Amino acid sequence: MNILQYLLLALLVLVTAANLYALTIGKKNRNRAAANYRLTLQKLGVRTNELMKEYGYDFDDRHGYINDIGDGILLCFDTKKQVVGITLADEFYHFPYADFVSCKQNYETLENKLSNISVVIETNDAIITLVFGSKAWRRKSYLGKFLLQDSKEFCTILEGHCSVSEQQ
């Protein structure tokens, strides 16, 4: 074999080793992230259950989200009393469907990077800002797309539930 074939073989071995390393480390990181996601939402669920008893709600529809710094957001709906509840680690927001005005996804674009991804909820009484992405992410990166999709989904679900009260 000539030198070129040896170099290609060495390159192939290095690429294979790098792929195997990335595969094992990537799987470990995904498992750790999934466990962290479940734990964060479980803690918010326990807190939400306590708040339900305190305020007399029965949140029968729940949607969980995680932002880029690992904080959870639990969007809950009491479909009988038509109340929205939003549970964060240190905050709890609740308002009737009828008080909902709008939900907007906001983000900044700088040098093809997304930053300050948030959702702004306007009610008759308050304006609530929820942070989904605080760091700068490339627009085409997996996490950048994921945060944009999650924040958009949050607004879509909230608008869908709150528009039910307008139809009745």
C-alpha positions as a Markdown table, in Angstrom:
| # | Residue | x | y | z |
|---|---|---|---|---|
| 1 | Met | 0.0 | 0.0 | 0.0 |
| 2 | Asn | 1.2 | 3.5 | -0.7 |
| 3 | Ile | 1.4 | 6.3 | 1.8 |
| 4 | Leu | -2.0 | 7.8 | 0.6 |
| 5 | Gln | -3.8 | 4.6 | 1.5 |
| 6 | Tyr | -2.2 | 4.6 | 5.0 |
| 7 | Leu | -3.2 | 8.2 | 5.6 |
| 8 | Leu | -6.8 | 7.5 | 4.5 |
| 9 | Leu | -6.9 | 4.4 | 6.7 |
| 10 | Ala | -5.6 | 6.4 | 9.7 |
| 11 | Leu | -8.1 | 9.2 | 9.0 |
| 12 | Leu | -10.9 | 6.6 | 8.9 |
| 13 | Val | -9.8 | 5.1 | 12.2 |
| 14 | Leu | -9.7 | 8.6 | 13.8 |
| 15 | Val | -13.2 | 9.5 | 12.5 |
| 16 | Thr | -14.6 | 6.2 | 13.7 |
| 17 | Ala | -13.1 | 6.6 | 17.1 |
| 18 | Ala | -14.4 | 10.2 | 17.3 |
| 19 | Asn | -17.9 | 9.0 | 16.3 |
| 20 | Leu | -17.9 | 6.2 | 18.9 |
| 21 | Tyr | -16.8 | 8.7 | 21.6 |
| 22 | Ala | -19.5 | 11.2 | 20.6 |
| 23 | Leu | -22.1 | 8.5 | 20.5 |
| 24 | Thr | -21.4 | 7.3 | 24.0 |
| 25 | Ile | -20.9 | 10.7 | 25.5 |
| 26 | Gly | -23.9 | 12.0 | 23.6 |
| 27 | Lys | -26.1 | 9.2 | 24.9 |
| 28 | Lys | -25.0 | 9.8 | 28.5 |
| 29 | Asn | -25.7 | 13.6 | 28.1 |
| 30 | Arg | -29.2 | 12.9 | 26.6 |
| 31 | Asn | -30.0 | 10.5 | 29.5 |
| 32 | Arg | -28.8 | 13.1 | 32.1 |
| 33 | Ala | -30.8 | 15.9 | 30.4 |
| 34 | Ala | -34.0 | 13.7 | 30.2 |
| 35 | Ala | -33.7 | 12.8 | 33.9 |
| 36 | Asn | -33.1 | 16.5 | 34.8 |
| 37 | Tyr | -36.2 | 17.5 | 32.7 |
| 38 | Arg | -38.4 | 14.9 | 34.5 |
| 39 | Leu | -37.1 | 16.0 | 37.9 |
| 40 | Thr | -37.7 | 19.7 | 37.2 |
| 41 | Leu | -41.2 | 19.1 | 36.0 |
| 42 | Gln | -41.9 | 16.8 | 38.9 |
| 43 | Lys | -40.9 | 19.5 | 41.4 |
| 44 | Leu | -43.2 | 22.0 | 39.5 |
| 45 | Gly | -46.0 | 19.4 | 39.6 |
| 46 | Val | -45.8 | 19.0 | 43.3 |
| 47 | Arg | -45.7 | 22.8 | 43.8 |
| 48 | Thr | -48.7 | 23.1 | 41.4 |
| 49 | Asn | -50.7 | 20.5 | 43.4 |
| 50 | Glu | -50.1 | 22.5 | 46.6 |
| 51 | Leu | -51.2 | 25.8 | 44.9 |
| 52 | Met | -54.3 | 24.0 | 43.4 |
| 53 | Lys | -55.4 | 23.1 | 47.0 |
| 54 | Glu | -54.7 | 26.7 | 48.2 |
| 55 | Tyr | -56.7 | 28.4 | 45.4 |
| 56 | Gly | -59.3 | 25.7 | 44.8 |
| 57 | Tyr | -58.3 | 24.8 | 41.2 |
| 58 | Asp | -58.3 | 21.5 | 39.5 |
| 59 | Phe | -55.7 | 21.7 | 36.7 |
| 60 | Asp | -56.6 | 18.9 | 34.4 |
| 61 | Asp | -54.4 | 19.8 | 31.5 |
| 62 | Arg | -50.7 | 20.5 | 31.9 |
| 63 | His | -47.8 | 21.3 | 29.6 |
| 64 | Gly | -44.2 | 21.4 | 30.7 |
| 65 | Tyr | -41.3 | 23.4 | 29.3 |
| 66 | Ile | -37.7 | 23.9 | 30.1 |
| 67 | Asn | -35.6 | 27.0 | 29.2 |
| 68 | Asp | -32.0 | 27.0 | 28.3 |
| 69 | Ile | -30.8 | 27.5 | 31.9 |
| 70 | Gly | -32.7 | 24.5 | 33.2 |
| 71 | Asp | -35.6 | 26.3 | 34.8 |
| 72 | Gly | -39.1 | 24.8 | 34.3 |
| 73 | Ile | -42.3 | 26.3 | 33.2 |
| 74 | Leu | -45.6 | 24.4 | 33.8 |
| 75 | Leu | -48.6 | 25.7 | 31.9 |
| 76 | Cys | -51.8 | 24.4 | 33.5 |
| 77 | Phe | -55.5 | 24.7 | 32.7 |
| 78 | Asp | -58.6 | 24.2 | 34.9 |
| 79 | Thr | -61.1 | 23.6 | 32.1 |
| 80 | Lys | -64.1 | 23.6 | 34.4 |
| 81 | Lys | -63.4 | 26.9 | 36.1 |
| 82 | Gln | -61.7 | 28.2 | 32.9 |
| 83 | Val | -58.5 | 29.3 | 34.7 |
| 84 | Val | -54.9 | 29.4 | 33.5 |
| 85 | Gly | -52.1 | 28.6 | 35.9 |
| 86 | Ile | -48.4 | 29.1 | 35.1 |
| 87 | Thr | -46.0 | 27.7 | 37.7 |
| 88 | Leu | -42.3 | 28.6 | 37.9 |
| 89 | Ala | -39.8 | 27.7 | 40.5 |
| 90 | Asp | -40.4 | 31.0 | 42.4 |
| 91 | Glu | -43.6 | 32.3 | 40.9 |
| 92 | Phe | -47.2 | 31.4 | 40.2 |
| 93 | Tyr | -49.5 | 33.2 | 37.9 |
| 94 | His | -53.2 | 32.5 | 37.5 |
| 95 | Phe | -55.9 | 34.3 | 35.6 |
| 96 | Pro | -59.3 | 33.4 | 34.1 |
| 97 | Tyr | -59.6 | 32.7 | 30.4 |
| 98 | Ala | -61.7 | 35.8 | 30.0 |
| 99 | Asp | -58.8 | 38.0 | 31.2 |
| 100 | Phe | -56.5 | 36.8 | 28.5 |
| 101 | Val | -55.6 | 39.4 | 25.9 |
| 102 | Ser | -52.6 | 38.1 | 23.9 |
| 103 | Cys | -49.5 | 36.0 | 23.9 |
| 104 | Lys | -46.5 | 36.9 | 21.8 |
| 105 | Gln | -43.2 | 35.2 | 21.1 |
| 106 | Asn | -40.3 | 37.6 | 21.3 |
| 107 | Tyr | -36.6 | 37.2 | 20.4 |
| 108 | Glu | -33.7 | 39.2 | 19.2 |
| 109 | Thr | -31.6 | 38.4 | 16.2 |
| 110 | Leu | -28.0 | 39.5 | 16.2 |
| 111 | Glu | -25.4 | 38.3 | 13.7 |
| 112 | Asn | -27.5 | 35.3 | 12.7 |
| 113 | Lys | -27.9 | 34.3 | 16.4 |
| 114 | Leu | -31.1 | 34.2 | 18.5 |
| 115 | Ser | -31.1 | 35.6 | 22.0 |
| 116 | Asn | -33.6 | 36.7 | 24.7 |
| 117 | Ile | -36.3 | 34.2 | 23.5 |
| 118 | Ser | -39.3 | 34.9 | 25.6 |
| 119 | Val | -43.1 | 34.8 | 25.7 |
| 120 | Val | -45.1 | 37.9 | 26.7 |
| 121 | Ile | -48.6 | 37.2 | 28.0 |
| 122 | Glu | -50.9 | 40.2 | 28.3 |
| 123 | Thr | -53.9 | 39.9 | 30.6 |
| 124 | Asn | -56.4 | 42.6 | 31.7 |
| 125 | Asp | -54.5 | 43.0 | 34.9 |
| 126 | Ala | -50.8 | 42.2 | 34.2 |
| 127 | Ile | -48.1 | 41.5 | 31.6 |
| 128 | Ile | -46.2 | 38.3 | 32.3 |
| 129 | Thr | -42.8 | 37.6 | 30.7 |
| 130 | Leu | -41.5 | 34.1 | 30.6 |
| 131 | Val | -37.9 | 33.5 | 29.5 |
| 132 | Phe | -37.3 | 30.5 | 27.3 |
| 133 | Gly | -33.8 | 31.4 | 26.0 |
| 134 | Ser | -31.4 | 33.8 | 27.7 |
| 135 | Lys | -28.2 | 32.8 | 25.8 |
| 136 | Ala | -27.3 | 33.4 | 22.2 |
| 137 | Trp | -28.0 | 30.4 | 19.9 |
| 138 | Arg | -27.4 | 30.0 | 16.2 |
| 139 | Arg | -30.6 | 30.2 | 14.3 |
| 140 | Lys | -30.1 | 26.8 | 12.7 |
| 141 | Ser | -28.8 | 25.1 | 15.9 |
| 142 | Tyr | -30.9 | 22.3 | 17.4 |
| 143 | Leu | -31.4 | 24.2 | 20.7 |
| 144 | Gly | -32.2 | 27.5 | 18.9 |
| 145 | Lys | -34.9 | 25.8 | 16.8 |
| 146 | Phe | -36.2 | 23.9 | 19.9 |
| 147 | Leu | -36.5 | 27.1 | 22.0 |
| 148 | Leu | -38.3 | 28.9 | 19.2 |
| 149 | Gln | -40.7 | 26.0 | 18.7 |
| 150 | Asp | -41.4 | 25.6 | 22.4 |
| 151 | Ser | -42.2 | 29.3 | 22.9 |
| 152 | Lys | -44.4 | 29.3 | 19.8 |
| 153 | Glu | -46.2 | 26.1 | 21.0 |
| 154 | Phe | -46.7 | 27.7 | 24.4 |
| 155 | Cys | -48.6 | 30.6 | 22.8 |
| 156 | Thr | -50.6 | 28.4 | 20.5 |
| 157 | Ile | -51.8 | 26.2 | 23.4 |
| 158 | Leu | -52.6 | 29.2 | 25.6 |
| 159 | Glu | -54.5 | 31.0 | 22.8 |
| 160 | Gly | -56.3 | 27.7 | 22.0 |
| 161 | His | -57.6 | 27.2 | 25.5 |
| 162 | Cys | -58.5 | 30.9 | 26.1 |
| 163 | Ser | -60.4 | 31.3 | 22.9 |
| 164 | Val | -62.8 | 28.6 | 24.1 |
| 165 | Ser | -64.2 | 31.1 | 26.6 |
| 166 | Glu | -64.8 | 33.7 | 23.8 |
| 167 | Gln | -66.8 | 31.1 | 21.8 |
| 168 | Gln | -69.1 | 30.3 | 24.6 |
